[in-house]
Amino acid sequence: MSRLQADLLLLVVALIWGSAFVAQNLGMANVGPYTFTAARFWLGALIVAPLAWREMQERGRAAGTTFTLPDRRDLRLMLILGSFLFLGAAFQQIGIVSTTVTNAGFLTALYVPLVPLLAWLINHHRPHWSTWPAAIGCLLGSWLLTGGQSIAINSGDLWVVSSAVFWAGHILLLGQTAKHPIGPFTVACGQFLIVGVLGTLVAVILEPVTVAKLTAATGSIAYAGILSVGFAFTAQVIAQRHTLPADTAIIISSEMAFAAIFGAIWFGDKLDGSGILGCVLILCGSLLVQLLPLFETMRRIGKTN
């Protein structure tokens, strides 16, 4: 898979996550944030499990055995990935309950500049110069998309800011899985199981979980579990083996633009001029970070030839 193909796959991921906003919004009317998070990730793990099993069998045949289970290092990686994924998803859901959509939308987008910044500080990987204007454009677009209103910080906002840190950490960690022999489906299934277990434990303690409430949220959980988790998060694992974490953060931020579009279709939300400009800035930032490095590479190849 080329870097451009990986970036395009991430754009599809952002499209799915943007549409899943509708399902998450509807599902929260019946169950709590931890219950919804646990249920959709259990479903996602169930969807990916056969692919992970086949992947372990193929690795085993290559090694001359029936199948190969993840070793201790792989299990540790999946545990850390699942923990970051759980904290990002859970903190965001908690924050949404107690803050405004305007604040939540803008503050979640903080992971866009955080990813290249952390990659630079931790991995000493200097991002392409196009990353910075693209990240700024995505942040500005997110602010315009949420109405261009002033941000008044409250406790819910702090939860959302915390989630952005864990989303950024998760993206950076996923970038490291390419260095491991473990397959992408095994990684995806493993992290989904961790989120399911953690979400279930916390939900049982903090939230009233009933069969009736879960039944009422079945449609939303199915959509979010099958598409948002089972397909999209797995596709993210695959795509990030062929592209950079900074690209991933910027491209996935287009999720907000797609969420606004699906919100307009499903809920009748109207985008004003500010919102439309915000969508344009986010999508332009996503394209900028994909195309400029490609053009520069093609130009260098042309000069060499």
N, C-alpha and C positions, 0 to 999 in steps of 0.2 A: 504494500500500500504506500503510495506517495504521500508527501506532506500535504499537497493540495487535496487529495482524496480524503485524507484524515480530517482536514479542516472542514471540508464539505459535509462529512459525516457528523461532525460536531454541530454544524449548522442545523442538520436534521434533528439532532438531540435537543437543541435549543427550541426548535419548533414544537417538538413533542412536550417539552417541559412547559412551554408557554401555554399550550392547550390544556395541560394537566392542571393549571391554575384553577380552571373552572371546576374540575373534579374535586380538588382540595378544598375549594371554597364551599361546595355543596356538602362534602363529606363531614366537614367540621360542624355542621348543623346538628349532627346526630351523635358523634363520638368526640372524645377529647383528643388533643394533639398527639399524646404518646400512643394511644390506642390506634389512631389512624396511621401513624408512622410505623408501628409494629406490624399491623395487618398488611399494609401494602408491601413491606419489605419481606415478610414471610411469603407472600404470594410471588414476589419477584424471585426469591430464592427457589421456590418450587418450579418456576418456569425455566430457570437456568440450570437446575440440578442435572437433568439428563445430559446436557451439553458438557457440563463439568465432568460428569462421570465418564463420558466418552473420551474426553480430553485426557483424563488420568489413565484410561485404558491404552490410548495411543502412546502416551509417554512410557507406560509399562512395557508395551510390546517393543518399543525402541530400545528399552534397557534389558529385554529378555525375560520380563516377568509378566504376570497377569495384568497388573495395574500399579501405578505409582502414586502413593498418597503424598500430600504436601509435607515437607520436612519441617523441622522446628523453626528454621528461619522464615519459611513461607507462612507458617501459622502465625508467627509474631507479626509479620507484615500485614496479614489479613486482619488480625486483631486490632492493630493500630488504625488501619484504613477504616474498618467498621466503626471504631470508636469515634474517629473524626467525622465520619458520615452521619452517625447517630447524633452527635452533639450539634453539628451544623443544622440538620433537619429539625431536631427537637427545639433548639434555641430559637430558630426562626419562627416555628409555629407558636411558641410561647410568646414571643415578642409581638406577633401579629394580633394575638388576642387582646393585648393591652396597649397598642399604639395605633396610630393612624396609618392608612394605606400609603399616604404620601411619604411619611417618614420611613416606613418599612421598605418601600420600593427603592428609595434613594440609598438608604443605609446598607441594604443587602448588596448593592452594586459596589460597595467598598472593596470587595474581594478582587475587583478588576485591577486596580493599581497595586493591591497587596501581593498578588502572585508574582509579577516580575520583580517587585522590590525584594520580596523574601528570597526569590531564586537568586538574585544578585548577591544578597547578604549571606545566604547560607551555602549555596552551591557555587558562588563566584561565577555565575553564568551571566555575562552581560547581554541583555536583550537587544534585538534589532532596534534601531532608532525609531522605527515606525510604531513600536509598542507604546511609547509614551503619549504621542498625540492621539493614538487610537484609544488608550485608556482614559485620557482626559475627555475625549469626545463621548465615550460611553457614559462616563459619570455625569457630564453635562446633559446628555440625552436622557439619562434616567431621571434627573431632576426636572427637566422640562416635561417628561412623560407623566410624572406624578403631579403636574399642575404648576410647577415652578414656584411653589409656596415656600415660606420660611420654615426652617426645621427647629421645632421646640423639643429639646431632649427630655425624655422621661424614662422611667424604669424599663418600659417595653422597648424603647430604642436601644438601650444598653444590651438587652438580650439579642436584638437583631445584629448589632455591631459584633457581639461575641460570635454569632453564627457566621458572619462574614470571615472572621479569622479562621474558623474551622473549615469553611468551604475552601479558602485559599490553601490551608494546610493539606486538605484532602487532594486537591489538584496537584500540588507539588509532590506528594507521596505517590500518587498514581504514576507520575512521570518516572518514578524510580522502578516501577514493576518491569519495565523493559529490560532491566539488567538481571532479572531473575528468570530462571528457566521455567518457572510455573506458568501455566497457560492463562489467557485472559478470562476464560469462562470459569475456571477454578477460583481465580481472584475475585471475580464478580460475585459468584455464589457464596464464597466465604465471607465477604464483607456484608452481604445481605443478611446472612444468618446471624452475624454479630449484632447488626442493627435490630433484627427481629427479637433476639433474646433480650437485649438491653431495653428495648421499647416495651416488651411484655412485662419485664420485671418492674419497671417504673410505673407502667399503666395499672398493674394490679395493686400497687401500693397507693397511688395518688388519684386514680380515676375510677368512677363506677362503670365497670364493664359488664354489659348484659347482652344476651343473644339478640334481644329485640333491637337494641341500638346498632349492633353490628349488621343485622339484617337490613335495617333501614339505610345503612351506608354502603350496602353491597356494591351497587353500581359504581359509586365513586371510588371505592377501594379497588374494584376490578380494573377500572381504567388506569388509575394511578399505579397499581401493582404490576399490571401486564405491560403497559406501554412505558410509563414514566420510569419504573424501576427495572422490570425484566428486560426491556429492549434498550431504553435510553442510557441507563447507567452502565449496562454491559457494553454498549457501543462506545461510551466514553472511555472505558478501560482499554478497548481495542484501539481506538483512534489515538489515545495519548501515547501509545507505543511508537507512533510515527510522526508526532508533532511536538511542539514546545509547550510547556505549561502556560507561558504568557499568551500564546495564541489561543489556548483552550479557554482561559479566563475571559478574554475579549469576545471571542466568538459566542461562547455560552451566554454572555451578557445580553445577546440579542433575544434571549428568552423573554425579557421584559417587553420588548416591542411586540413579540408574538402574543404575549399574554394580553396586552392592550387590544390587539386586533381581535382575539377570541372573546375578550370581555365585551367588546362592542357588538360582536355577532350574537353571543349567547345572552348577555344581560342587557343589551341595548345601550351600553356605555358609549358616550360620544367623545371622539377625539377632537379637540379644538386645534387651532393653528400651532400652539405650543407643543401639544402632544404629538402632532404629526411631525414637527421639526425634531422632537426628541427621538422618534422612531427612525427618522432619516439619519440622524447623527450616530445612533447605535449601530444601524446596519452598515453605514459607511465605515465606522471604526472596525467592524468585523471584516469587511472587505479589504480595508487598508492593510491590516496586519497579515492577510493572506497573500495579497497580490504584489505588494512592493518587494518583499524578499524574493518572490518568484521572478519578477521582472529583472531585478538586479542579478540574479543567478543566470538567467537567460542572456543578459547583456554580456556578462563575463565569459560565458561559453562562446557567444558570438565573436567576441574579441580574440579568444584563444584560437578559434577556428579560422 
